[in-house]
Amino acid sequence: KKSKKSKKSSGSGPDKLSKEDQADVNNPIMKAVLATKRKRGKDMDDTDKITVVTTLLEKMDQAKRDDDEARHHGMPALNKLKILGMVEKILGQRTLHEQLLDYDVLEMLRD
């Protein structure tokens, strides 16, 4: 038996959409095609990455200090929980991993 090698579609054939169909965002087929495309974020330059990381670390440090103060006064420490979603989102960005490690974010997470 011969194995079939998959070929990448060159965008031709009976299923190819016309230019008008591709430009029509109300076309249900184009809506489905656009919904399945991977959305890529814009790349940040190093100064933007450093700004994001330092801002994150400042907010984490402030939340830690606020929680320490709240515990000292017998109040619940909720400030770290309030910023948890933002922290998870930024830590999930692979483009920021190098800067996060350079600025010792793991030490801040430990605290």
N, C-alpha and C positions, 0 to 999 in steps of 0.2 A: 504494500500500500504506500502511496505517496502522501507525504504530509503536506498540507497546505500552509504556506507561509502567509502570515497576515501582512497585508500591504496597507500603508496609511492612505486614507482617502485623499485624493487630490482636489476634492470639491467638485467633481464632475459626475455626470451620470444622470439617471432619471430623477434622483432625489435632490439634485442641486436646486437651490432656491434662486430665483431671479434677483437682480439687483433691486428691483422695486419691492419684492417681498422682504428682502433683507433690511431695507430702509424703513419698512412699515412696522413700527413698534406695537401696533394694535393687532398685528397678525398673530393668531394663537400659536402658530408653529415657532415664530421668532421669539415669542414670550417664553416658550419652553426651552428653546436653545439658549437664550440669554440667562435664564434661571439656572441652567446647568453649568455655565461657564464659571471658572474659578476667578474669584475676585482677588486681585492682588493689591496690596497696599503700596503706597508710594514709598520709595526708599528714602530714609533720612540721612542727612550727612552727619558726620561725627559730632559736630557741635550741638545739633538737635538731639542726638542720642544722649550726649552727656547732660544736656539740660533736662531731659525727661528723667534720667536716672537720678540726678541730684535732687530734683523736685520730689521724686518718689521717696528718696531717703529722708529728706526733710520732713515730709508728711508723716512717714513712719515714725520718725524720732519724736515729732510733736505728739502723735497719738500715744506713743509709749509714755511720754512725760505726763500727758493728760490722764491716762489710765492710772499711773502711779499716784497722782494727786487725788483722783477719785477714790482709789482704794484707801488712801490715807485718811480720807474723810468718811469712810464707811459706805461709799456709794458704789454702784456697779461699774465695772470698767468696760465700757462699750465702744470706746474710740477706735481700737484696733479692728473690731468687727465692722465698723462703719466703712473703713477703707479697704476691707478685704477684697471686695470685687475689683476695685481698681488695681490692687497689688497683683491679683491673679492675672488680670488682663495684661499688665505690663510684663510680668514674669513669663507669660506665654509667648511673647514676641521674640522669635529667634534672632532677629536682627539686633536685639539689645543685650543678648546673653554675654557677649564679651565685655561690654561696658559695665554690666551689672556685677560681673565677677571682679573687674578691675576696681570697682568702688566698694568691694567687700559687702555686697548685699546679703550674703549668707550669715555674716555676723549680726546684721540687723534683724534678720529673720529669727535668729536664735533668741534674741532678746524679746 
